[in-house]
Amino acid sequence: MNDHIGLHSTIALDDDGAAAIARARGLIPLLQSAADRIDAANELPADVLDAMFDAGMFKLLLPRAYGGSELKPSDFIQCVEAIAQGDASVAWCMNQGSGCSMAAAYLEPAIAREIWGGKRDVVAWGQGPDAKAIRTPGGWRLTGNWSFASGSRHATWLGGMSLCFEADGTTPVLRPDGKHWSRTMLFRRNQASITDVWQVMGLRGTGSDNYAVTDLFVDDGHAVTREYEPERREAGTLYSFQSMQIYATGFASVALGISREMLDGFIALAKTKSQAWSPDSLRDNHAVQHIISHSDAVWKAARAGMHLALDNAWQEVCETGVLSIPHRMEIRQASTYAIHAVRDMASQVFHEAGSTAIFNNRPFERRLRDVNSVSQQLQGRRTHFESVGLYRLGGDPDRRWI
């Protein structure tokens, strides 16, 4: 990369990052006031979506060429963290939709503008390991069922990652490197059959429904091989990262935002509450003092470690144009650790808040449900530690998850 161009790009992204973070923080009061409605509706209400779209929160990782902010990842996850301080489900949908928008860097410009060009355009997708795309003239015949499509209720387009087969339906389509070709087929939401399955413990507002299509024609222009370097069209530094690193650090930032609010709420409570059958206030309880200080340190360390890993990786990509395996491992380790560390921290804080925490009219129980739900998702799997450990020992772990 030309040194002058790289420096100029970094400065511009930092400037936009500060403005975006400020906009995200400005939404916290609205999101906090809407949290009960979000939880009850199992989706994001109209006024919340209006505010998020007005603030450009779903376009922070979209290429500038298509009206996006193309933020540096460490700036983006600070936006996610701020939104999570308002409401976890909103932040989760924001991170999921933003990761999807990075696929625009691999599409024909006219297609990318069609899908993301409007102020309220959002793509959602989920997992569907049995989906098949069968070759047909000009495109593909797509059949599949996908699940966990967070944000699909306000999405305008859906994506279906599918293994590709020749017209006979059985012969795999191979990439130039010999691997079975997997492409994400992009289609309008109204072309899919949606099934409401989202009756869950936490992150209720994400509305992460199932969706299906049968023998749907998708033309070649709307089929994208995500993160396949030979097809990348956008040269921005951001697109040397994969959406996997964004999902990992972004969802960890959801957990960071939730747990920060949990801790700050407990600090406010401890300043005024006295325990039953005790003359002492919580603030004078030595165990509470220890929990608050230790929890604060855990939170800061988890956050700092993840931001350091992401910033070091960004610096490498600015210099080389490539995100190396060692930096991908650092990001995976730090993000998984952050999820587990702050989840455990939030559980301790919930316990110390006593009976106050169990009431629905206090935010503790919702935040506990949400942060535990974050840790249940793919990004919180403990097996990620095994992958990093294997790599440190000289092994070759499965690289799909790093």
Buried (B, 14 or more C-beta within 10 A) or exposed (E): BEEEEBEEBBEEBEEBBEEBBEBBBEBBEBBBEBBBBBBEBBBBBEEBBEBBBEBBBBBBBBBBBBBBBBBBBBBBBBBBBBBBBBBBBBBBBBBBBBBBBBBBBBBEEEBBBBBBEEEEBBBBBBEBEEBBBBBBEEBBBBBBBBBBBBBBBBBBBBBBBBBBBEEEEEEEBEBEEEEEBBBBBBBEBEBBEBEEEBEEEBBBBBBBBBBBBEEBBBBEBBBBBBBBEEEBBBEBBBBBBBBBBBBBBBBBBBBBBBBBBBBEBBBEBBEEBEEEEEEEBBBEBEEBEEBBEEBBEBBEEBBEBBBEBBEBBBEBBBEEEEBEEEBBBBBBBBBBBBBBBBBBBBBBBBEBBBEBBEEEEBBBBBBBBBBBBBBBBBBBBEEBBEBBEBBEEEEEBEEEBB
